[in-house]
Amino acid sequence: MPSEERIGVEGILAVLTSIPLDVALARYAGDLRSKHGLKLADSVIAASAIITNSTLLTRNVRDFKRVPGLSVERI
């Protein structure tokens, strides 16, 4: 990875918050997956955003739009 790109990535990582995948989050993700037909990873991402009251930034708006209570913004 070029050094300029690495610096950019490190800058983004410095402001992110780590969200632990605990039992409650996993159960909620499982519910979202079964109710809305999400892939496993997408259900964990959606559950994390909802639980933390965050807006999900994604290029995959189509799959996430069907999840009620999830704030989604296209990047």
N, CA, C, O and CB atoms as a CASP TS submission, in Angstrom:
PFRMAT TS
TARGET T0000
AUTHOR 0000-0000-0000
METHOD Language model
MODEL 1
PARENT N/A
ATOM      1  N   MET     1       0.855  -1.171   0.000  1.00  0.00           N
ATOM      2  CA  MET     1       0.000   0.000   0.000  1.00  0.00           C
ATOM      3  C   MET     1       0.900   1.232   0.000  1.00  0.00           C
ATOM      4  O   MET     1       1.822   1.331   0.810  1.00  0.00           O
ATOM      5  CB  MET     1      -0.973  -0.001   1.229  1.00  0.00           C
ATOM      6  N   PRO     2       0.635   2.167  -0.905  1.00  0.00           N
ATOM      7  CA  PRO     2       1.445   3.400  -0.936  1.00  0.00           C
ATOM      8  C   PRO     2       1.336   4.163   0.383  1.00  0.00           C
ATOM      9  O   PRO     2       0.310   4.112   1.061  1.00  0.00           O
ATOM     10  CB  PRO     2       1.003   4.309  -2.107  1.00  0.00           C
ATOM     11  N   SER     3       2.412   4.871   0.735  1.00  0.00           N
ATOM     12  CA  SER     3       2.448   5.548   2.039  1.00  0.00           C
ATOM     13  C   SER     3       1.346   6.590   2.184  1.00  0.00           C
ATOM     14  O   SER     3       0.814   6.749   3.283  1.00  0.00           O
ATOM     15  CB  SER     3       3.798   6.210   2.244  1.00  0.00           C
ATOM     16  N   GLU     4       0.984   7.300   1.128  1.00  0.00           N
ATOM     17  CA  GLU     4      -0.100   8.292   1.221  1.00  0.00           C
ATOM     18  C   GLU     4      -1.423   7.611   1.540  1.00  0.00           C
ATOM     19  O   GLU     4      -2.208   8.111   2.346  1.00  0.00           O
ATOM     20  CB  GLU     4      -0.222   9.094  -0.095  1.00  0.00           C
ATOM     21  N   GLU     5      -1.667   6.466   0.904  1.00  0.00           N
ATOM     22  CA  GLU     5      -2.897   5.723   1.159  1.00  0.00           C
ATOM     23  C   GLU     5      -2.907   5.191   2.588  1.00  0.00           C
ATOM     24  O   GLU     5      -3.930   5.240   3.271  1.00  0.00           O
ATOM     25  CB  GLU     5      -3.051   4.565   0.154  1.00  0.00           C
ATOM     26  N   ARG     6      -1.767   4.686   3.030  1.00  0.00           N
ATOM     27  CA  ARG     6      -1.653   4.169   4.399  1.00  0.00           C
ATOM     28  C   ARG     6      -1.946   5.275   5.417  1.00  0.00           C
ATOM     29  O   ARG     6      -2.632   5.035   6.410  1.00  0.00           O
ATOM     30  CB  ARG     6      -0.241   3.579   4.640  1.00  0.00           C
ATOM     31  N   ILE     7      -1.435   6.472   5.177  1.00  0.00           N
ATOM     32  CA  ILE     7      -1.682   7.598   6.080  1.00  0.00           C
ATOM     33  C   ILE     7      -3.174   7.917   6.121  1.00  0.00           C
ATOM     34  O   ILE     7      -3.718   8.190   7.191  1.00  0.00           O
ATOM     35  CB  ILE     7      -0.875   8.844   5.636  1.00  0.00           C
ATOM     36  N   GLY     8      -3.842   7.885   4.961  1.00  0.00           N
ATOM     37  CA  GLY     8      -5.281   8.124   4.911  1.00  0.00           C
ATOM     38  C   GLY     8      -6.063   7.087   5.681  1.00  0.00           C
ATOM     39  O   GLY     8      -6.978   7.417   6.435  1.00  0.00           O
ATOM     40  N   VAL     9      -5.700   5.827   5.488  1.00  0.00           N
ATOM     41  CA  VAL     9      -6.377   4.735   6.192  1.00  0.00           C
ATOM     42  C   VAL     9      -6.157   4.863   7.697  1.00  0.00           C
ATOM     43  O   VAL     9      -7.096   4.701   8.477  1.00  0.00           O
ATOM     44  CB  VAL     9      -5.871   3.361   5.688  1.00  0.00           C
ATOM     45  N   GLU    10      -4.941   5.149   8.103  1.00  0.00           N
ATOM     46  CA  GLU    10      -4.647   5.305   9.535  1.00  0.00           C
ATOM     47  C   GLU    10      -5.438   6.468  10.124  1.00  0.00           C
ATOM     48  O   GLU    10      -5.880   6.395  11.270  1.00  0.00           O
ATOM     49  CB  GLU    10      -3.134   5.525   9.760  1.00  0.00           C
ATOM     50  N   GLY    11      -5.621   7.536   9.358  1.00  0.00           N
ATOM     51  CA  GLY    11      -6.407   8.669   9.824  1.00  0.00           C
ATOM     52  C   GLY    11      -7.857   8.289  10.065  1.00  0.00           C
ATOM     53  O   GLY    11      -8.455   8.706  11.056  1.00  0.00           O
ATOM     54  N   ILE    12      -8.421   7.502   9.163  1.00  0.00           N
ATOM     55  CA  ILE    12      -9.805   7.036   9.329  1.00  0.00           C
ATOM     56  C   ILE    12      -9.908   6.113  10.545  1.00  0.00           C
ATOM     57  O   ILE    12     -10.817   6.251  11.363  1.00  0.00           O
ATOM     58  CB  ILE    12     -10.295   6.301   8.049  1.00  0.00           C
ATOM     59  N   LEU    13      -8.975   5.179  10.655  1.00  0.00           N
ATOM     60  CA  LEU    13      -9.006   4.231  11.773  1.00  0.00           C
ATOM     61  C   LEU    13      -8.873   4.929  13.124  1.00  0.00           C
ATOM     62  O   LEU    13      -9.397   4.442  14.125  1.00  0.00           O
ATOM     63  CB  LEU    13      -7.895   3.205  11.616  1.00  0.00           C
ATOM     64  N   ALA    14      -8.188   6.046  13.159  1.00  0.00           N
ATOM     65  CA  ALA    14      -7.971   6.764  14.415  1.00  0.00           C
ATOM     66  C   ALA    14      -9.272   7.337  14.987  1.00  0.00           C
ATOM     67  O   ALA    14      -9.373   7.541  16.197  1.00  0.00           O
ATOM     68  CB  ALA    14      -6.964   7.887  14.202  1.00  0.00           C
ATOM     69  N   VAL    15     -10.261   7.597  14.138  1.00  0.00           N
ATOM     70  CA  VAL    15     -11.501   8.209  14.623  1.00  0.00           C
ATOM     71  C   VAL    15     -12.648   7.206  14.755  1.00  0.00           C
ATOM     72  O   VAL    15     -13.741   7.578  15.181  1.00  0.00           O
ATOM     73  CB  VAL    15     -11.917   9.327  13.693  1.00  0.00           C
ATOM     74  N   LEU    16     -12.422   5.963  14.403  1.00  0.00           N
ATOM     75  CA  LEU    16     -13.467   4.951  14.500  1.00  0.00           C
ATOM     76  C   LEU    16     -13.573   4.415  15.923  1.00  0.00           C
ATOM     77  O   LEU    16     -12.605   4.414  16.684  1.00  0.00           O
ATOM     78  CB  LEU    16     -13.195   3.805  13.523  1.00  0.00           C
ATOM     79  N   THR    17     -14.766   3.966  16.255  1.00  0.00           N
ATOM     80  CA  THR    17     -15.010   3.348  17.548  1.00  0.00           C
ATOM     81  C   THR    17     -15.245   1.862  17.335  1.00  0.00           C
ATOM     82  O   THR    17     -16.028   1.468  16.471  1.00  0.00           O
ATOM     83  CB  THR    17     -16.218   4.006  18.270  1.00  0.00           C
ATOM     84  N   SER    18     -14.576   1.056  18.109  1.00  0.00           N
ATOM     85  CA  SER    18     -14.749  -0.396  18.038  1.00  0.00           C
ATOM     86  C   SER    18     -16.015  -0.793  18.797  1.00  0.00           C
ATOM     87  O   SER    18     -16.240  -0.355  19.925  1.00  0.00           O
ATOM     88  CB  SER    18     -13.505  -1.134  18.618  1.00  0.00           C
ATOM     89  N   ILE    19     -16.835  -1.627  18.160  1.00  0.00           N
ATOM     90  CA  ILE    19     -18.071  -2.093  18.788  1.00  0.00           C
ATOM     91  C   ILE    19     -17.938  -3.593  19.011  1.00  0.00           C
ATOM     92  O   ILE    19     -17.858  -4.357  18.050  1.00  0.00           O
ATOM     93  CB  ILE    19     -19.333  -1.756  17.907  1.00  0.00           C
ATOM     94  N   PRO    20     -17.915  -4.024  20.277  1.00  0.00           N
ATOM     95  CA  PRO    20     -17.747  -5.455  20.541  1.00  0.00           C
ATOM     96  C   PRO    20     -18.983  -6.255  20.105  1.00  0.00           C
ATOM     97  O   PRO    20     -20.121  -5.827  20.296  1.00  0.00           O
ATOM     98  CB  PRO    20     -17.470  -5.687  22.036  1.00  0.00           C
ATOM     99  N   LEU    21     -18.730  -7.398  19.530  1.00  0.00           N
ATOM    100  CA  LEU    21     -19.817  -8.291  19.121  1.00  0.00           C
ATOM    101  C   LEU    21     -20.141  -9.184  20.320  1.00  0.00           C
ATOM    102  O   LEU    21     -19.509 -10.217  20.539  1.00  0.00           O
ATOM    103  CB  LEU    21     -19.422  -9.152  17.844  1.00  0.00           C
ATOM    104  N   ASP    22     -21.145  -8.754  21.087  1.00  0.00           N
ATOM    105  CA  ASP    22     -21.539  -9.519  22.255  1.00  0.00           C
ATOM    106  C   ASP    22     -22.803 -10.326  21.936  1.00  0.00           C
ATOM    107  O   ASP    22     -23.300 -10.289  20.810  1.00  0.00           O
ATOM    108  CB  ASP    22     -21.771  -8.583  23.469  1.00  0.00           C
ATOM    109  N   VAL    23     -23.308 -11.038  22.911  1.00  0.00           N
ATOM    110  CA  VAL    23     -24.460 -11.916  22.710  1.00  0.00           C
ATOM    111  C   VAL    23     -25.692 -11.120  22.284  1.00  0.00           C
ATOM    112  O   VAL    23     -26.422 -11.546  21.389  1.00  0.00           O
ATOM    113  CB  VAL    23     -24.761 -12.703  23.992  1.00  0.00           C
ATOM    114  N   ALA    24     -25.931  -9.970  22.914  1.00  0.00           N
ATOM    115  CA  ALA    24     -27.113  -9.162  22.577  1.00  0.00           C
ATOM    116  C   ALA    24     -27.053  -8.684  21.130  1.00  0.00           C
ATOM    117  O   ALA    24     -28.051  -8.746  20.412  1.00  0.00           O
ATOM    118  CB  ALA    24     -27.229  -7.954  23.525  1.00  0.00           C
ATOM    119  N   LEU    25     -25.898  -8.212  20.706  1.00  0.00           N
ATOM    120  CA  LEU    25     -25.734  -7.754  19.331  1.00  0.00           C
ATOM    121  C   LEU    25     -25.894  -8.914  18.350  1.00  0.00           C
ATOM    122  O   LEU    25     -26.526  -8.761  17.305  1.00  0.00           O
ATOM    123  CB  LEU    25     -24.362  -7.089  19.148  1.00  0.00           C
ATOM    124  N   ALA    26     -25.330 -10.057  18.679  1.00  0.00           N
ATOM    125  CA  ALA    26     -25.440 -11.235  17.805  1.00  0.00           C
ATOM    126  C   ALA    26     -26.897 -11.680  17.674  1.00  0.00           C
ATOM    127  O   ALA    26     -27.336 -12.035  16.580  1.00  0.00           O
ATOM    128  CB  ALA    26     -24.578 -12.396  18.352  1.00  0.00           C
ATOM    129  N   ARG    27     -27.637 -11.665  18.755  1.00  0.00           N
ATOM    130  CA  ARG    27     -29.058 -12.048  18.696  1.00  0.00           C
ATOM    131  C   ARG    27     -29.856 -11.057  17.853  1.00  0.00           C
ATOM    132  O   ARG    27     -30.699 -11.452  17.047  1.00  0.00           O
ATOM    133  CB  ARG    27     -29.655 -12.131  20.115  1.00  0.00           C
ATOM    134  N   TYR    28     -29.585  -9.772  18.047  1.00  0.00           N
ATOM    135  CA  TYR    28     -30.283  -8.757  17.274  1.00  0.00           C
ATOM    136  C   TYR    28     -29.949  -8.899  15.788  1.00  0.00           C
ATOM    137  O   TYR    28     -30.829  -8.789  14.935  1.00  0.00           O
ATOM    138  CB  TYR    28     -29.918  -7.348  17.777  1.00  0.00           C
ATOM    139  N   ALA    29     -28.682  -9.143  15.488  1.00  0.00           N
ATOM    140  CA  ALA    29     -28.267  -9.358  14.102  1.00  0.00           C
ATOM    141  C   ALA    29     -28.973 -10.578  13.512  1.00  0.00           C
ATOM    142  O   ALA    29     -29.392 -10.552  12.355  1.00  0.00           O
ATOM    143  CB  ALA    29     -26.738  -9.532  14.017  1.00  0.00           C
ATOM    144  N   GLY    30     -29.102 -11.624  14.282  1.00  0.00           N
ATOM    145  CA  GLY    30     -29.809 -12.816  13.820  1.00  0.00           C
ATOM    146  C   GLY    30     -31.268 -12.531  13.513  1.00  0.00           C
ATOM    147  O   GLY    30     -31.811 -13.031  12.528  1.00  0.00           O
ATOM    148  N   ASP    31     -31.901 -11.727  14.356  1.00  0.00           N
ATOM    149  CA  ASP    31     -33.293 -11.335  14.100  1.00  0.00           C
ATOM    150  C   ASP    31     -33.406 -10.533  12.809  1.00  0.00           C
ATOM    151  O   ASP    31     -34.294 -10.781  11.993  1.00  0.00           O
ATOM    152  CB  ASP    31     -33.848 -10.517  15.277  1.00  0.00           C
ATOM    153  N   LEU    32     -32.500  -9.566  12.626  1.00  0.00           N
ATOM    154  CA  LEU    32     -32.526  -8.762  11.400  1.00  0.00           C
ATOM    155  C   LEU    32     -32.292  -9.635  10.168  1.00  0.00           C
ATOM    156  O   LEU    32     -32.928  -9.446   9.131  1.00  0.00           O
ATOM    157  CB  LEU    32     -31.465  -7.648  11.466  1.00  0.00           C
ATOM    158  N   ARG    33     -31.387 -10.576  10.292  1.00  0.00           N
ATOM    159  CA  ARG    33     -31.085 -11.456   9.167  1.00  0.00           C
ATOM    160  C   ARG    33     -32.308 -12.271   8.760  1.00  0.00           C
ATOM    161  O   ARG    33     -32.620 -12.381   7.574  1.00  0.00           O
ATOM    162  CB  ARG    33     -29.927 -12.388   9.519  1.00  0.00           C
ATOM    163  N   SER    34     -32.988 -12.834   9.730  1.00  0.00           N
ATOM    164  CA  SER    34     -34.133 -13.681   9.403  1.00  0.00           C
ATOM    165  C   SER    34     -35.336 -12.864   8.935  1.00  0.00           C
ATOM    166  O   SER    34     -36.072 -13.308   8.053  1.00  0.00           O
ATOM    167  CB  SER    34     -34.519 -14.522  10.609  1.00  0.00           C
ATOM    168  N   LYS    35     -35.548 -11.687   9.506  1.00  0.00           N
ATOM    169  CA  LYS    35     -36.711 -10.866   9.135  1.00  0.00           C
ATOM    170  C   LYS    35     -36.551 -10.155   7.798  1.00  0.00           C
ATOM    171  O   LYS    35     -37.531  -9.937   7.086  1.00  0.00           O
ATOM    172  CB  LYS    35     -36.973  -9.844  10.205  1.00  0.00           C
ATOM    173  N   HIS    36     -35.302  -9.789   7.453  1.00  0.00           N
ATOM    174  CA  HIS    36     -35.094  -8.940   6.282  1.00  0.00           C
ATOM    175  C   HIS    36     -34.207  -9.564   5.213  1.00  0.00           C
ATOM    176  O   HIS    36     -33.852  -8.898   4.240  1.00  0.00           O
ATOM    177  CB  HIS    36     -34.501  -7.643   6.710  1.00  0.00           C
ATOM    178  N   GLY    37     -33.845 -10.830   5.381  1.00  0.00           N
ATOM    179  CA  GLY    37     -33.084 -11.543   4.362  1.00  0.00           C
ATOM    180  C   GLY    37     -31.691 -10.995   4.112  1.00  0.00           C
ATOM    181  O   GLY    37     -31.189 -11.050   2.989  1.00  0.00           O
ATOM    182  N   LEU    38     -31.063 -10.462   5.159  1.00  0.00           N
ATOM    183  CA  LEU    38     -29.718  -9.922   5.019  1.00  0.00           C
ATOM    184  C   LEU    38     -28.681 -11.035   5.076  1.00  0.00           C
ATOM    185  O   LEU    38     -28.929 -12.100   5.641  1.00  0.00           O
ATOM    186  CB  LEU    38     -29.443  -8.884   6.108  1.00  0.00           C
ATOM    187  N   LYS    39     -27.532 -10.782   4.493  1.00  0.00           N
ATOM    188  CA  LYS    39     -26.394 -11.677   4.672  1.00  0.00           C
ATOM    189  C   LYS    39     -25.912 -11.516   6.112  1.00  0.00           C
ATOM    190  O   LYS    39     -26.193 -10.503   6.753  1.00  0.00           O
ATOM    191  CB  LYS    39     -25.241 -11.368   3.637  1.00  0.00           C
ATOM    192  N   LEU    40     -25.195 -12.503   6.615  1.00  0.00           N
ATOM    193  CA  LEU    40     -24.754 -12.482   8.011  1.00  0.00           C
ATOM    194  C   LEU    40     -23.970 -11.214   8.343  1.00  0.00           C
ATOM    195  O   LEU    40     -24.279 -10.534   9.321  1.00  0.00           O
ATOM    196  CB  LEU    40     -23.900 -13.710   8.309  1.00  0.00           C
ATOM    197  N   ALA    41     -22.963 -10.892   7.540  1.00  0.00           N
ATOM    198  CA  ALA    41     -22.142  -9.713   7.821  1.00  0.00           C
ATOM    199  C   ALA    41     -22.983  -8.436   7.783  1.00  0.00           C
ATOM    200  O   ALA    41     -22.816  -7.556   8.627  1.00  0.00           O
ATOM    201  CB  ALA    41     -20.984  -9.614   6.813  1.00  0.00           C
ATOM    202  N   ASP    42     -23.885  -8.334   6.808  1.00  0.00           N
ATOM    203  CA  ASP    42     -24.741  -7.149   6.710  1.00  0.00           C
ATOM    204  C   ASP    42     -25.660  -7.023   7.917  1.00  0.00           C
ATOM    205  O   ASP    42     -25.937  -5.914   8.373  1.00  0.00           O
ATOM    206  CB  ASP    42     -25.572  -7.199   5.429  1.00  0.00           C
ATOM    207  N   SER    43     -26.131  -8.139   8.433  1.00  0.00           N
ATOM    208  CA  SER    43     -27.011  -8.073   9.605  1.00  0.00           C
ATOM    209  C   SER    43     -26.243  -7.589  10.835  1.00  0.00           C
ATOM    210  O   SER    43     -26.800  -6.862  11.657  1.00  0.00           O
ATOM    211  CB  SER    43     -27.644  -9.452   9.884  1.00  0.00           C
ATOM    212  N   VAL    44     -24.989  -7.976  10.973  1.00  0.00           N
ATOM    213  CA  VAL    44     -24.162  -7.509  12.099  1.00  0.00           C
ATOM    214  C   VAL    44     -23.887  -6.013  11.951  1.00  0.00           C
ATOM    215  O   VAL    44     -23.934  -5.269  12.931  1.00  0.00           O
ATOM    216  CB  VAL    44     -22.820  -8.304  12.173  1.00  0.00           C
ATOM    217  N   ILE    45     -23.605  -5.582  10.740  1.00  0.00           N
ATOM    218  CA  ILE    45     -23.355  -4.157  10.478  1.00  0.00           C
ATOM    219  C   ILE    45     -24.609  -3.345  10.800  1.00  0.00           C
ATOM    220  O   ILE    45     -24.525  -2.315  11.470  1.00  0.00           O
ATOM    221  CB  ILE    45     -22.926  -3.931   8.996  1.00  0.00           C
ATOM    222  N   ALA    46     -25.766  -3.800  10.327  1.00  0.00           N
ATOM    223  CA  ALA    46     -27.020  -3.086  10.569  1.00  0.00           C
ATOM    224  C   ALA    46     -27.342  -3.044  12.064  1.00  0.00           C
ATOM    225  O   ALA    46     -27.714  -1.994  12.587  1.00  0.00           O
ATOM    226  CB  ALA    46     -28.174  -3.749   9.794  1.00  0.00           C
ATOM    227  N   ALA    47     -27.204  -4.164  12.743  1.00  0.00           N
ATOM    228  CA  ALA    47     -27.487  -4.214  14.179  1.00  0.00           C
ATOM    229  C   ALA    47     -26.551  -3.283  14.945  1.00  0.00           C
ATOM    230  O   ALA    47     -26.980  -2.609  15.882  1.00  0.00           O
ATOM    231  CB  ALA    47     -27.352  -5.655  14.707  1.00  0.00           C
ATOM    232  N   SER    48     -25.299  -3.241  14.561  1.00  0.00           N
ATOM    233  CA  SER    48     -24.332  -2.353  15.220  1.00  0.00           C
ATOM    234  C   SER    48     -24.735  -0.897  15.058  1.00  0.00           C
ATOM    235  O   SER    48     -24.666  -0.125  16.014  1.00  0.00           O
ATOM    236  CB  SER    48     -22.922  -2.574  14.653  1.00  0.00           C
ATOM    237  N   ALA    49     -25.153  -0.517  13.864  1.00  0.00           N
ATOM    238  CA  ALA    49     -25.562   0.863  13.616  1.00  0.00           C
ATOM    239  C   ALA    49     -26.816   1.223  14.413  1.00  0.00           C
ATOM    240  O   ALA    49     -26.907   2.314  14.976  1.00  0.00           O
ATOM    241  CB  ALA    49     -25.810   1.080  12.122  1.00  0.00           C
ATOM    242  N   ILE    50     -27.774   0.309  14.456  1.00  0.00           N
ATOM    243  CA  ILE    50     -29.015   0.584  15.184  1.00  0.00           C
ATOM    244  C   ILE    50     -28.754   0.690  16.684  1.00  0.00           C
ATOM    245  O   ILE    50     -29.227   1.623  17.334  1.00  0.00           O
ATOM    246  CB  ILE    50     -30.057  -0.514  14.905  1.00  0.00           C
ATOM    247  N   ILE    51     -28.009  -0.254  17.229  1.00  0.00           N
ATOM    248  CA  ILE    51     -27.743  -0.270  18.669  1.00  0.00           C
ATOM    249  C   ILE    51     -26.976   0.972  19.120  1.00  0.00           C
ATOM    250  O   ILE    51     -27.195   1.469  20.224  1.00  0.00           O
ATOM    251  CB  ILE    51     -26.961  -1.525  19.045  1.00  0.00           C
ATOM    252  N   THR    52     -26.082   1.473  18.276  1.00  0.00           N
ATOM    253  CA  THR    52     -25.284   2.648  18.639  1.00  0.00           C
ATOM    254  C   THR    52     -25.928   3.950  18.166  1.00  0.00           C
ATOM    255  O   THR    52     -25.352   5.027  18.317  1.00  0.00           O
ATOM    256  CB  THR    52     -23.884   2.528  18.054  1.00  0.00           C
ATOM    257  N   ASN    53     -27.130   3.841  17.590  1.00  0.00           N
ATOM    258  CA  ASN    53     -27.842   5.017  17.075  1.00  0.00           C
ATOM    259  C   ASN    53     -26.978   5.798  16.091  1.00  0.00           C
ATOM    260  O   ASN    53     -26.898   7.025  16.147  1.00  0.00           O
ATOM    261  CB  ASN    53     -28.274   5.930  18.231  1.00  0.00           C
ATOM    262  N   SER    54     -26.334   5.061  15.192  1.00  0.00           N
ATOM    263  CA  SER    54     -25.439   5.646  14.198  1.00  0.00           C
ATOM    264  C   SER    54     -26.060   5.573  12.813  1.00  0.00           C
ATOM    265  O   SER    54     -26.957   4.767  12.562  1.00  0.00           O
ATOM    266  CB  SER    54     -24.081   4.937  14.209  1.00  0.00           C
ATOM    267  N   THR    55     -25.576   6.418  11.920  1.00  0.00           N
ATOM    268  CA  THR    55     -25.966   6.346  10.524  1.00  0.00           C
ATOM    269  C   THR    55     -24.990   5.433   9.804  1.00  0.00           C
ATOM    270  O   THR    55     -23.775   5.585   9.929  1.00  0.00           O
ATOM    271  CB  THR    55     -26.004   7.756   9.871  1.00  0.00           C
ATOM    272  N   LEU    56     -25.523   4.497   9.059  1.00  0.00           N
ATOM    273  CA  LEU    56     -24.703   3.559   8.301  1.00  0.00           C
ATOM    274  C   LEU    56     -24.332   4.195   6.978  1.00  0.00           C
ATOM    275  O   LEU    56     -25.208   4.543   6.186  1.00  0.00           O
ATOM    276  CB  LEU    56     -25.442   2.214   8.078  1.00  0.00           C
ATOM    277  N   LEU    57     -23.040   4.351   6.730  1.00  0.00           N
ATOM    278  CA  LEU    57     -22.535   4.873   5.466  1.00  0.00           C
ATOM    279  C   LEU    57     -22.145   3.695   4.596  1.00  0.00           C
ATOM    280  O   LEU    57     -21.314   2.877   4.989  1.00  0.00           O
ATOM    281  CB  LEU    57     -21.327   5.837   5.683  1.00  0.00           C
ATOM    282  N   THR    58     -22.745   3.604   3.407  1.00  0.00           N
ATOM    283  CA  THR    58     -22.515   2.438   2.561  1.00  0.00           C
ATOM    284  C   THR    58     -22.778   2.750   1.097  1.00  0.00           C
ATOM    285  O   THR    58     -23.476   3.708   0.765  1.00  0.00           O
ATOM    286  CB  THR    58     -23.392   1.282   3.009  1.00  0.00           C
ATOM    287  N   ARG    59     -22.206   1.925   0.229  1.00  0.00           N
ATOM    288  CA  ARG    59     -22.563   1.975  -1.187  1.00  0.00           C
ATOM    289  C   ARG    59     -23.709   1.011  -1.462  1.00  0.00           C
ATOM    290  O   ARG    59     -24.308   1.052  -2.537  1.00  0.00           O
ATOM    291  CB  ARG    59     -21.343   1.637  -2.076  1.00  0.00           C
ATOM    292  N   ASN    60     -24.019   0.148  -0.507  1.00  0.00           N
ATOM    293  CA  ASN    60     -25.034  -0.882  -0.655  1.00  0.00           C
ATOM    294  C   ASN    60     -26.344  -0.451   0.010  1.00  0.00           C
ATOM    295  O   ASN    60     -26.842  -1.128   0.910  1.00  0.00           O
ATOM    296  CB  ASN    60     -24.539  -2.207  -0.056  1.00  0.00           C
ATOM    297  N   VAL    61     -26.884   0.652  -0.426  1.00  0.00           N
ATOM    298  CA  VAL    61     -28.101   1.187   0.179  1.00  0.00           C
ATOM    299  C   VAL    61     -29.282   0.250  -0.036  1.00  0.00           C
ATOM    300  O   VAL    61     -30.131   0.112   0.846  1.00  0.00           O
ATOM    301  CB  VAL    61     -28.418   2.568  -0.394  1.00  0.00           C
ATOM    302  N   ARG    62     -29.345  -0.387  -1.182  1.00  0.00           N
ATOM    303  CA  ARG    62     -30.502  -1.221  -1.532  1.00  0.00           C
ATOM    304  C   ARG    62     -30.797  -2.278  -0.479  1.00  0.00           C
ATOM    305  O   ARG    62     -31.946  -2.411  -0.056  1.00  0.00           O
ATOM    306  CB  ARG    62     -30.272  -1.894  -2.869  1.00  0.00           C
ATOM    307  N   ASP    63     -29.807  -3.022  -0.049  1.00  0.00           N
ATOM    308  CA  ASP    63     -30.040  -4.093   0.926  1.00  0.00           C
ATOM    309  C   ASP    63     -30.409  -3.549   2.305  1.00  0.00           C
ATOM    310  O   ASP    63     -31.220  -4.149   3.011  1.00  0.00           O
ATOM    311  CB  ASP    63     -28.802  -4.973   1.039  1.00  0.00           C
ATOM    312  N   PHE    64     -29.825  -2.427   2.690  1.00  0.00           N
ATOM    313  CA  PHE    64     -30.051  -1.895   4.027  1.00  0.00           C
ATOM    314  C   PHE    64     -31.335  -1.079   4.139  1.00  0.00           C
ATOM    315  O   PHE    64     -31.852  -0.913   5.243  1.00  0.00           O
ATOM    316  CB  PHE    64     -28.883  -1.049   4.435  1.00  0.00           C
ATOM    317  N   LYS    65     -31.864  -0.565   3.030  1.00  0.00           N
ATOM    318  CA  LYS    65     -33.071   0.267   3.076  1.00  0.00           C
ATOM    319  C   LYS    65     -34.270  -0.480   3.629  1.00  0.00           C
ATOM    320  O   LYS    65     -35.196   0.139   4.154  1.00  0.00           O
ATOM    321  CB  LYS    65     -33.397   0.786   1.697  1.00  0.00           C
ATOM    322  N   ARG    66     -34.268  -1.779   3.521  1.00  0.00           N
ATOM    323  CA  ARG    66     -35.440  -2.550   3.979  1.00  0.00           C
ATOM    324  C   ARG    66     -35.460  -2.792   5.486  1.00  0.00           C
ATOM    325  O   ARG    66     -36.379  -3.431   5.998  1.00  0.00           O
ATOM    326  CB  ARG    66     -35.483  -3.881   3.267  1.00  0.00           C
ATOM    327  N   VAL    67     -34.452  -2.286   6.201  1.00  0.00           N
ATOM    328  CA  VAL    67     -34.378  -2.482   7.653  1.00  0.00           C
ATOM    329  C   VAL    67     -34.971  -1.265   8.354  1.00  0.00           C
ATOM    330  O   VAL    67     -34.373  -0.189   8.324  1.00  0.00           O
ATOM    331  CB  VAL    67     -32.905  -2.718   8.114  1.00  0.00           C
ATOM    332  N   PRO    68     -36.136  -1.413   8.985  1.00  0.00           N
ATOM    333  CA  PRO    68     -36.744  -0.273   9.682  1.00  0.00           C
ATOM    334  C   PRO    68     -35.896   0.165  10.880  1.00  0.00           C
ATOM    335  O   PRO    68     -35.298  -0.661  11.570  1.00  0.00           O
ATOM    336  CB  PRO    68     -38.166  -0.630  10.148  1.00  0.00           C
ATOM    337  N   GLY    69     -35.859   1.462  11.108  1.00  0.00           N
ATOM    338  CA  GLY    69     -35.107   1.988  12.246  1.00  0.00           C
ATOM    339  C   GLY    69     -33.639   2.187  11.961  1.00  0.00           C
ATOM    340  O   GLY    69     -32.895   2.638  12.832  1.00  0.00           O
ATOM    341  N   LEU    70     -33.201   1.857  10.744  1.00  0.00           N
ATOM    342  CA  LEU    70     -31.783   1.993  10.376  1.00  0.00           C
ATOM    343  C   LEU    70     -31.624   3.243   9.527  1.00  0.00           C
ATOM    344  O   LEU    70     -32.268   3.380   8.487  1.00  0.00           O
ATOM    345  CB  LEU    70     -31.263   0.728   9.606  1.00  0.00           C
ATOM    346  N   SER    71     -30.773   4.146   9.967  1.00  0.00           N
ATOM    347  CA  SER    71     -30.447   5.342   9.195  1.00  0.00           C
ATOM    348  C   SER    71     -29.318   4.988   8.235  1.00  0.00           C
ATOM    349  O   SER    71     -28.237   4.573   8.653  1.00  0.00           O
ATOM    350  CB  SER    71     -30.045   6.538  10.129  1.00  0.00           C
ATOM    351  N   VAL    72     -29.587   5.160   6.928  1.00  0.00           N
ATOM    352  CA  VAL    72     -28.615   4.774   5.901  1.00  0.00           C
ATOM    353  C   VAL    72     -28.318   5.966   5.010  1.00  0.00           C
ATOM    354  O   VAL    72     -29.219   6.710   4.623  1.00  0.00           O
ATOM    355  CB  VAL    72     -29.137   3.584   5.057  1.00  0.00           C
ATOM    356  N   GLU    73     -27.044   6.138   4.690  1.00  0.00           N
ATOM    357  CA  GLU    73     -26.625   7.209   3.772  1.00  0.00           C
ATOM    358  C   GLU    73     -25.639   6.641   2.759  1.00  0.00           C
ATOM    359  O   GLU    73     -24.692   5.942   3.119  1.00  0.00           O
ATOM    360  CB  GLU    73     -25.984   8.404   4.553  1.00  0.00           C
ATOM    361  N   ARG    74     -25.874   6.949   1.501  1.00  0.00           N
ATOM    362  CA  ARG    74     -25.006   6.472   0.419  1.00  0.00           C
ATOM    363  C   ARG    74     -23.694   7.270   0.421  1.00  0.00           C
ATOM    364  O   ARG    74     -23.683   8.490   0.584  1.00  0.00           O
ATOM    365  CB  ARG    74     -25.725   6.597  -0.965  1.00  0.00           C
ATOM    366  N   ILE    75     -22.599   6.540   0.235  1.00  0.00           N
ATOM    367  CA  ILE    75     -21.299   7.210   0.086  1.00  0.00           C
ATOM    368  C   ILE    75     -20.794   7.031  -1.329  1.00  0.00           C
ATOM    369  O   ILE    75     -19.715   7.519  -1.665  1.00  0.00           O
ATOM    370  CB  ILE    75     -20.267   6.661   1.099  1.00  0.00           C
TER
END
